Amino acid sequence: MLKNVMDGEVEKRWRSHSTMMIKYLLIHKNSVMSRYKNRTQILREDIMKESVIYQDILEQGNKENNV
């Protein structure tokens, strides 16, 4: 009996918490998405910078090997 009451209480809390999270995401969807897009854009730029650096290193190594 007590276990069923506790399970019901946990389920009620979980539902209210998940409902609050969904409401938060719906309300703040644009800011959450823009933050996500900004982070992915920054990561993309970092990856591009690193790939250019590695490409330069490879080209330099190829030049030294061909000489």
Long-range contacts (C-beta under 8 A, 24 or more apart in sequence): none
